[in-house]
Amino acid sequence: MTRAGLLCAGCIAALAAAVSAYGVGRNQLRFIVQQECIPNWLRTHHPAPCISVRLTGRGAEAPGFALLADQKGGAHFLLIPTQSISGIESPELRAPGALNYFAAAWKARTVLQSVVGHEVPREAVGLAVNSIWARSQDQLHIHIGCVRPFVYDALRAAARRVGRTWVPLTMRDLHYRAIRIMGRDLDSANPFELLADGLPGAKDEMGRFTLFVAGMDFKDGPGFVALAGKYVPGAETLLDPRCALASAHHR
């Protein structure tokens, strides 16, 4: 195992200990970040049980985000705001000056290398946020992982007809809407805003949606495909913690 892999294994062990200490509840992630990771970071610059903490100002109340290895292991990580934000339905995600957590999660994708053992191609990386009904935690967290092969195939097959407005996309009998985002990163596009402003009625029903963003290489340049699904299984199910797709690309 690589040194980075050992570090991630240590993070998972520390996370399990923290979860055990706090017990079971829908606020575990909030407690771990706010009561463990941030204090440790401010005191010692070691953010355990998190992998990293980034604050945009001074003090524990400053906006920012933490990166945490998912307790289930594998190539699966969580980006979590340091402030209390319930989830996709929270209007503060779309407020003027709000941090773009999807952009931060995309930049944090390099952490997947610590598990996979090599660079993961952009088209193999996915970011997922679950709906209110599909999530187990009431603190926003963006899942960072590798897309499942069937998702990769479906998005590539549909790439030509996915444009800058939301269009229907069916995948394994589940109905989504898809939109194209151009660019190497997400700094200039907030998927939460694209969903709220782009689909009729979505702004008032954000909690009913799952939101998934996958890297894509289009003929006219790098970008992303975002999927929004209403009353579908959690977008987390579109991710593969074994990262089989990245391994296939590496051969």
Secondary structure, DSSP 8 states (H G I E B T S, - for coil): --HHHHHHHHHHHHHHHHHHHH-SSTTHHHHIIIIIIHHHHHHHS--TTSSEEEESSSSTTS-EEEEEE-TT-SSEEEEEESS---STT-GGGGSTT---HHHHHHHGGGGGHHHHSS---GGGEEEEE--TTT-S-SS--EEEEEE-HHHHHHHHHHGGG--SS-EEEEETTEEEEEEEEESSSSTT--HHHHHHHHSTTGGG-GGGEEEEEEEEEETTEEEEEEEEEESSS-GGGGEETT-HHHHHHH-
